[in-house]
Amino acid sequence: MTGFGRARGPVGQDWDAEIFARGVNSRFLDLAVQTRESETVLEAPLRRVFARHLHRGKVEVGLRLKRRRPAAPEVAVDERLLDALLSKLQALSARYPVDARLTARDLLAVPQMVIVESAAAAFPPEEIAELEALAEQAAEALVAMREAEGASIAAALAPRLAVLRSRTAALAARREEIARALATSIGERVRALFPDVPLDPGRLEQEAALAADRADVSEELERLSGHLDQFEGLIAKAPAGVGKTLDFLSQEILRELNTLGSKSRDLRSTREVLDMKAEIEKIREQVQNVE
């Protein structure tokens, strides 16, 4: 499911923070948290917050921190390099007309001799707690947008489920009609193949009963109706992580429809089952992205 969330606010006395999150469709949770190298300590708290709110989707979380006042820089001198350089200059000055003394400009000209870095950011527990509160706001905004999309998906699924429900009822209502048609068809076929052979009515009824039993779909229709009841109930309640359950149920519905199709001995029923399979495939495409 897609969505966007953003939150801004102060973090401690030194920082202003902005947290944003973008989510797109994915069958599993793929959570990426982007922070600067000096702020990697904040990645784990942000990940914990968003993982509590999300179960599915490819989600990118970004953090922007800005100091309210500049921090004092840190200056480091590579003293081992300086000792080696001075030692070498003294040795050269003893053999050649080389001045072994160095000025500050000379030191700055030597690569890697002097390194100026911004002071490392330290985040006490109080600031991390404030950052987590901002992350909660961003996550809630993202979830709210995804819930709105989920409501629209549920509305789109309702007519498709109604089609499955009505055609399941139609198949159940025609069970006896299909059994009688199958028995008649068997009798007509046998008479066409053996027109001159006297038929035993009892034997013919027995074979017709066996064929009707093999073609009976009452159990499949009962399970299919139960799956549809559960599917509609889950959409109405919308518990956390319902998407994976709906995906599993749609697979089970498709499994029952495949069995119905394989048992079908009636052209009209076969067409009904094919139409139902097309509907459940469309439903599966939707629920694979539902949170």
Protein Blocks (a to p, Z undefined) as FASTA:
>chain_A
ZZdddddddehjkbccdddddddddfbdcddddddfklmmmmmmmmmmmmmmpcgdcddd
ddddddfbdcdddddddfklmmmmmmmmmmmmmmmccdfbdcfklmmmpghkbccddddd
dddfklmmmmmmmmmmmmmmmmmmmmmmmmmmmmmmmmmmmmmmmmmmmmmmmmmmmmmm
mmmmmmmmmmmmmmmbccdfklmmmmmmmmmmmmpcklmmmmmmmmmmmmmmmmmnopgh
klmmmmmmmmmmmmmmmmmmmmpccfklmmmmmmmmmmmmmmmmmmmmpZZ
